[in-house]
């Protein structure tokens, strides 16, 4: 069993963290984090710096680059501003990333993957495609004219469209309107 360290909620660590084993962060770390095991940034946890580990799982917030030698997983509610790089990168619905995502390095060996009996990896081979000339659309023959096919309906006259009446301001009872003065005077 590997060693594990926990930074609890309400705890603030200022400075870089380096070590072996796993680290769970539920508080705040202001500095770079580097471990040989797993790093878990839990809900409410925050890291302001780069994180380097074998496997990184984020449910909180990280402002910095994430570099995993095995995997980087962003859970629902994760907020990352920085670049992600690992052989396997997983981003769940509801996780936000602002940065580039690169999958690089050696993926996990095939022996570790769970494969059912009789399952083989799919092989894809390009098949030659025969060139075909486009066919013109087929024209159908109508045995009787269109007018005879459908009974004639009398054309209905469309109602005339008139503009709405103008809106005039109303004056209160007993009020008199002012007359316009001529500009010629």
N, C-alpha and C positions, 0 to 999 in steps of 0.2 A: 504494500500500500504506500502510495506516495504522500509526501507531506503536503499539507494545505494550510494556507494562511487566509484570514478574513479581515477585511477592513469594513467595520460596521457602519451602519447608518449614523449620520451626525459626526463622523470622524473625517477630519481634513488632513491629508498628508501633502506636504510641500517638499518636492525633491524627487529625484529619480529613484525607482525601485528596481533592484536586480536580485535574482535568486533562482533557486531550483524548486521544482514542485509546482503545485497549483496555487492560484490566488483568486479569491472571490472579493469583488469590490462592490459594497453597498453604500459607501460614503463617497468622498471626493478625493481624487488624486490630481495634484498639479505638478506634473512632471512625466517623464517617460517611464514606461513599465516594460521590463524584459525578464521573462522566465523561460525555463525549459519545459514546463508542463502546460496546463490549461489556465486561461484567464477568463473569468466570468465577470462581466459588468452587469450587475443585477438591476432591477427596476429601482429607480431613484439614485442609482450610482452614476458617477460622472468622472471622466478622465480628460484632463487637458494636457495632452501629450501623445506621443507615439506609443503603440502597444505592439510588442513582439513576443510571440509565444508559439508553441506547437499548435494549439487549438484555441481560438478566440470565439467566445459567445457573448453577444451584447444584447441586453434588454433595456439598458439605460441610454446614456449620452456619451459620445466620444468626440472630442475635437482634436484630431490628429490622425496619422496614418495607422492602418492595421495591417500587420504582416504576420501571417501564419504559415508555419512550415507544413501543416497538415490541412487545416480548414479555418475559414472565417464564417461564422454564422450570425446573421442579424435576425433577432426574434421580433415579434410584433411589438411595436412601441419604441424600437431602437431609433436613435437619431445620431447619425454619423456625418461629420464634416471632415472629409479626408479621403485618401486613396485606400483601396482594399487590394491586397494581393495574397494569394494562396493557391494551392493546387485545386482546392474545392472552395467555392464561395456560394453561400446560401443566403437569400434575402427573402424573408417572409412578407406576406401582405401586411401592410400597416407599418413597415419599417421605412425610414427615410434615409437616403444617402445623397450627399452632395460631394462628388469626387469621381475619380476613375476607378474602374474595377478590372483587375487583371487576374487571370488564372495562369499561374506559372509554377514551375518546379515539378517534382515527381509526385504523381498521385499515389494514393494508398495501394499497396500490392494487391493483385487480384485474389490471392489466397485468403485475405481478410474479408473480402466481400462475400456476402451471403448469397450463394447461388443455389437454386433448387436443383434436384437431380434431373438430368436430361436437358438442362437448359444450356444452350450454346450462344455465344455472342452472335448477333446478326451480322451477316456479311452483305455488303452492297457492291454490286457490279453494274457498270453502265451497260445498258442494252442498246444496240444500234436501232435507230429510228428510221423507218422507211419513209422516203419522201413521197408525198401524195399531192396531186394537183387539187386545188380547191374546186368543188363542184358548184355549178351555178344552182340557185334555188329552183326547185321544181315549180312549174306553173300548172295550176289546176284549171280544168276547163269547166265553165259554168254552162249548164244545159239551157237555162232560161235567163233572160235579162234580169238585172237587179230590181227594176221597178216591178216586175211581175212577181218576184219572189216574196216581197214584203207588201202588205196592203198599204195603199196610199192613205196617209193621215192628213187631215187639213192642217195647214200651217197656222200655228197660233201666233197672234200678234204680240210682240213683246211690249210690256207697258212702257209708256214714255217716262223717261227719267228727267225730272225737273229739279233744279237746285232748291234748297230749302229757303224759306222766306228769311229776309234779313232780320237780325235781332236789333231792336231799337231800345234805348234806355227808357225806362218808365219814370215819370215824374210823380211825386206824391200828390195827394189830393189838395187842390187849391194852389199848387205851385205853378209859376209861370216860367216858360222857357225864355232865354235871352235871345234877342235877335242879333244876327250877325251884322256887323257894320261893313259898309262898302269900303273897299280899299282905294277906290278912286278919289275919295274926298281928301 
